[in-house]
Structures are given as structure tokens and as C-alpha cells.
Amino acid sequence: MSRIFITGSADGLGQLAAKALMGQGHKVVLHARSEKRGQEALDKAAGAENVVTGDLSNIEETIELASKVNALGTFDAVIHNAALYQAPPEQLFPVNTLAPYILTCLVQKPKRLIYLSSDMHESGRSKLESFKTAISRITYSDTKLHVVMLCKAVARHWRTVYANALNPGWVPTKMGGRGAPGDLEKGYETQVWLAVSNDEKAKVSGRFFYHRKEMRYNPEADDVLLQERFLSLCEETTGVSLPA
């Protein structure tokens, strides 16, 4: 039995992954942005061990969230699921890019880290020059490239952790819209598999998956110099550094 923390698990793919993991007998701690949403999350996912709250668009609240998670003990896996899609860059950047960075740095190191990206990351650009001066230029696609860059950097720095990213597909959630053509079950099964499976194909690191299969991704994510610059800029922006 594993213990998993999932960001953005009040609804959508995060909530579905939580229910699937609990259905397999694992312990799950949920996350929501507010106390009200947290209670709603617990109501919908009866059997969850706990819920922690924090608004990921706020750097200070995200740092505090990490403290709340650590107060609950250690986790076998953390699924970085939370994201915004149709939102202004001033919200996209802290939620989609900075929050997974902060939580990766501050939450006690798990055995497995899973980062949700998107096929849209392929058209993204790192735009590291915009971190300090022009956040308004950063798009959803860019933030989802940042997620893959973070995953790749963590896999390189932390050799004892399985860190992987994935594209869940365009599925009919509140974010994806009711008309999304993707398979909803396949949208959450890969992160569940990466979090707990003993399948040797899941016990890897620095890979990018789609429906449990390794897939091609934006090659910019493999640029080690860009990864290091990304980590440095995230540290400058948040005051939080990636532990050795």
C-alpha cells in the first residue's frame, strides 16, 4: 500500500486519480485551493485520508502548503496535477510553473514524482527571459514545457527518485470541456500507474508518457543548460531552492 499526495484533486483528473488509487487500497491526501473546495473534495472522495488547502497562484500560500503536507508525514508518491488553462499569464505562471517547482523543492522527497503536462507543450517555448520582465508573454503551452523541463531536471539531480511527466490527453473534464474527444479513463490511468505500479516500465525516470507508453516530446526540455537556468530563475523568483 502506498501513500500519495495529489495537487488539484478537488475535481477533474486529480479527483479521478484519487478515487482510482483509493479503490486499489492506497492512502490519498487531497489538495484544494480553499477550505470550501477542500470540504467538497472530501465529500466527493469518501475515504481520502485528509485534505490540505492552499491557493497555488500565491507563492506564499504554496510555500505554506508544503509545510502542511510535510506535517502529515512522508509520501511514496506526489502527483503534480493542478493546473489552469484559460487564465491570464499572471495566474498561469505561478500555478502551472512555479507551484510544482516549489512543492518539489519543499515537500519531503517521495519515491516517485509525477508531473502532468500536455501535448500542447510541444508548441511551447521556455521564454526564460520573460520570467523577470514579461510574464504576460508566457502561454499555457510554455508552462507545460516548463513542467517537462522541471521533471527532466529533477530526474537528473535526484537519481533515487522516479520522476516522470505525462500527457493525459484532451479529455472531457471541466478544464477540457464536455466536447473533448479523449478517453476520460485513460486520462488518469497513467499517473495512477506511475505512482504505484511495480511494472518495470513504470519504474523509470526522466521519461514522457501518453497512455502508459513513452512518447516523443519537445526536445527543448532536454537542454541541460536551459534546465539549469530554469531552476535558477525559479529560485530567484520564489526564494526556494532545489535540495541536492
Secondary structure by P-SEA (a helix, b strand, c coil): cbbbbbccccccaaaaaaaaaaaabbbbbbbcccaaaaaaaaaacccccbbbbbccccaaaaaaaaaaaaaaccccbbbcccccccccaaaaaaaccaaaaaaaaccccccbbbbbbccccccccccccccccccccccaaaaaaaaaaaaaaaaaacccccccccccccccccccccccccccccccaaaaaaacccccccccccccccccbbbbcccccccaaaaaaaaaaaaaaccccccc
